[in-house]
Amino acid sequence: MYKKLQIFIYLFVLISQNNFWLWSISLTETSLLAWSY
């Protein structure tokens, strides 16, 4: 039970970090597009 919870928390953190990474990349691309205009 506790082990499974630990795995879920680990996966959640991993997914959150990946989403933040993707979000920051899209934000950077949007900023570059805004600067180019």
N, C-alpha and C positions, 0 to 999 in steps of 0.2 A: 504493500500500500504506500508506504513512505517513499520507497524507491521509485514507484510509478509517478508519484507527485513530483519528485525531484526531476524526473525526465521531462514531465510536462512543463515545469518551470524553465528548465534548460532550453527546451524547444521554443517556448514563448519568448525568452530573451533573445535567442538566435534570430527568430522571425522579426522581432521588434528592431533589432540592429540592422537586419537586411532591409527592412522597410525604411528605416531612417536613412540608410546609405542610398537607397534608390531615390528617396525624397530629396536628399541633399543634391544628388546628381541632377535631377530634373529642375531643381531650383537654380542650380548653377547654369544649366543650359538656358533656362528662361531669362536669367540675368544677362547672359551673353547675347541672347537675341534682342533683349531690350537695349543693350548698349550699342548693338550694331545699327539700330534704327536712328 
